[in-house]
């Protein structure tokens, strides 16, 4: 048995996590809670300082858990990558955004790997968790890490294990979500699986290579992207036909097999579903292949904020109001309900489209008091008051937060455009229009 597997079994291994965001911090916390000495690495000193003070900034982390493991010395954070030298395992959990040309930006992964190289040692385990295109681990990461003079599969272990974080999910967290692991060699896979078996309460699914694991993550989110694109397109058609598409979906899901319900909305948000298909379509071009179905769904979903703005204009027209100069209240800028994460939020794109047409847009979100887009900070309204509702020509609901009094909103609003069907149980519907 390798030294690192022995250390993982008896929990004497020191574990590192590069990137202390929505993926990295919950993972670091679970490692420390499992009894491992854990070091978190991040280039942002503000995050490092908060972790070392036991102050939580991620919704899926329990405040008391973070305070306890920091106090006990099991978790610490640093901007000093030389401390990688004391780690037996390093998981890379950094962002993989798209650039301005909608192409993968792997610079954070590359920079993280280059920061690790000078401090690598024999029998070390490196795992990439950041979502990326198939081939990243073998084609990009492996050559960089081998600049250390160590040979992958012989001197150190390398694997890919996709993150499956679902912010705000009350059932599945980092601890109990099944893990997929694919290593460069079978031994790499075994060592990486041993790490997750030591910290998680979930099955570990081994695959034959990092590329399989990378493609698996792309499949998960592309599956959702395509199905959401389908229902968005049918929602647009149903509106033209005068059919309530939400009722259509509810009827279809009464079938106990062969159908999974997806719902329309103002677009796609979060770090994975809107981005992952772009990774695959970009990589596919290397093989002269066009992902036609995937690209079609992306086009539909990317157009939804503009479509929602157009629908808002049509609603205002019925009141002899132009979109230009109208006051619109947007309810919710988080990308999904009951969280404070607004990455890639379609609501922000809806606001942008409305403002492009000359509307005066304000927003209220009980979880997001302000957001930053292209370096500009936009502050939300502090309270959902009678005056705020009554002074608005139109209210557009873009996030289905459960702690908003929608009956109060319906009672006092002139007109409501509900893109999430969050008002489905309200009986008085004269001023409500659905997406």
Secondary structure, DSSP 8 states (H G I E B T S, - for coil): --HHHHHHHHT--EEEEE--STTHHHHHHHHHHTT-EEEEE-S-HHHHHHHHTT----TTS-HHHHHHHHHTTSEEEES-GGGGGG-SEEEE-----B-TTS-B--HHHHHHHHHHHTT--TTEEEEE-S---TTHIIIIIHHHHGGGS--BTTTEEEEE------TT-SS--TTTS-EEEEESSHHHHHHHHHHHHHH-SS-EEEES-HHHHHHHHHHHHHHHHHHHHHHHHHHHHHHHHT--HHHHHHHHTTSSSS-------S---SSSHHHHHHHHHHHHGGGT---HHHHHHHHHHHHHHHHHHHHHHHHHHTTT--STT-EEEEE--SSSTT----TT-HHHHHHHHHHHTT-EEEEE-SS-SEEEETTEEEE--SS--HHHHHT-SEEEE-S--TTS-HHHHHHH-S-EEESS-TTTT-S--TTEEE-
